[in-house]
Amino acid sequence: MANRNILLIEPGYKNKYPPLGLMKIAQYHGEHGKRDRVRFIKGEDRSVLGEAWDRIYVTTLFSFEYVKIARTIDFALEIANGHADKVFVGGIAASLMHERFLEEPKWAGVRFIKGLLTGPPATALELDDFSEELYADDLTGTPIEDLVPDYSILDQIDYEYPVRDAYFAYCSRGCIRKCHFCGVPKLEGAMRDTDSLTAIVRAIEERYGSKKDLILMDNNVVASPRFKDIMAEIRDLGFTPGAKLHRPGRPPVQRRVDFNQGVDARILCKDPMYLRELASICLRPLRIAFDHLGVRKPYEQAVRYAAEHGLTELSNYMLYNFHDGPEDLFERMRLNVTLNEELGIRVWSFPMRYQPTDRPDRGHVGEKWTRYQLRSMQIILQATHGIVSGEPTFFRRAYGDTFADYADILAMPHDLIFNRDWYDFHDDAGLLGTFKAEYARLDGYERRELMELLSSVDPRLFPTLPARATTRAVADILRFYVPIAKADLFQIWKRQRDLTKVSPSDIGVPDDERVEDAGLDGDDAIVPDSVPERAAA
């Protein structure tokens, strides 16, 4: 039953890594599997409308990309000429928001797959043998989840994933934790080991050539009872400190290992053995989660162990907007600056804004944050693609030296935050200084009222807010918050670019680290992504 037409679709959102699930489905259907014709597209590529497709798979990623995901599913149904039974939707959002997808009337008949494809293919894909669906009799085949990813499909699209020249694999699935903010327990369940890493790497190498990096998607690898064996396997694969990949006709390139989901400080701090083992591979960067100040002690100890063992490039995930407040986040970011200065290391932080895993937008506001403060934080991050540098001068410029400084920055008008260099150094009118003087005269009650008003409406409605203010000082200062016309903003960016000749956001971070937070170009973006130079911080 070979030579069927199979279409794979990834929605048109920005993402750092290729769609591993679709790559495994491509392997199932492709030349090493059912020998079907497989086509991969990203977004709504209408060139596929003129063909008849036997099956269409749509992957999903973040739940807050629901609008783009929904548009992609609608497009898949258009391609299928309304034959919903040909459309299969899986991935993270489809699993975490499963009921919401099932309840949408226009998608009746679409197969929404929850969780991993760990069973026999026909079972995992919920195929109906009675209806004689394609490959419904495949009840004994290798689970799709266990297949080697098909890298060849990536050549079918123009989109360039920031991380691409790599072996993508798992050494373990699931996690020992059950953090309320995390979707892993629902997606993958309890901690368990996977099949041989060596076998996966060798199979990828044989079919698609050697890859520079080893990207391991484990959620908590240091919790695996096989941790030391995993490290030994990675070393045996050639990923040791200083290792280079030599490919014919190409210059040697430095290799690296990246546990991209991070490692657990609460385990790392227990025994220097963990950092000693991690230092025995070409790990760069070491990613450690720092989700709230309650884990400050284990986090700090883990960083110190890392420095002792020569791991000096660290990346740090910081959850915010959950049970924390702005002060909690600031103190965590500030700690990294202190550790950088003391230990002579480089820690880059990635603040990750919490959204409930089943919410279809980015609208959640934590109990200790305001909507306006969250927008301000996102705007600061837009300048550096989600990265907080631990370099002291940069940090103090972007976030202040004290929490009071940071709180004042979060309360600034967004145009002034985003274009702070311009207003600090080039604006002859002194607008920023005038604003700061008026803000300094507000008392605590007036500042709280200001945040409440700014958080209550869309920025386009800010001109209506003075009528709701209870004091003259609040009514007057609201004039600074009215968004500047886009034409004026573009003039500021052009003039600043001509004056500085340097991108203010260049903080020496590798390009493949600059798109970690998929939410930066969403509803809180102050400008389109096409603007070439960004001026905050």
Order of alpha helices (4+ residues) and beta strands (2+ residues): beta-alpha-beta-beta-alpha-beta-alpha-alpha-beta-alpha-beta-beta-alpha-beta-alpha-beta-alpha-beta-beta-beta-alpha-alpha-beta-alpha-beta-alpha-beta-alpha-beta-alpha-alpha-alpha-alpha-alpha-alpha-alpha-alpha
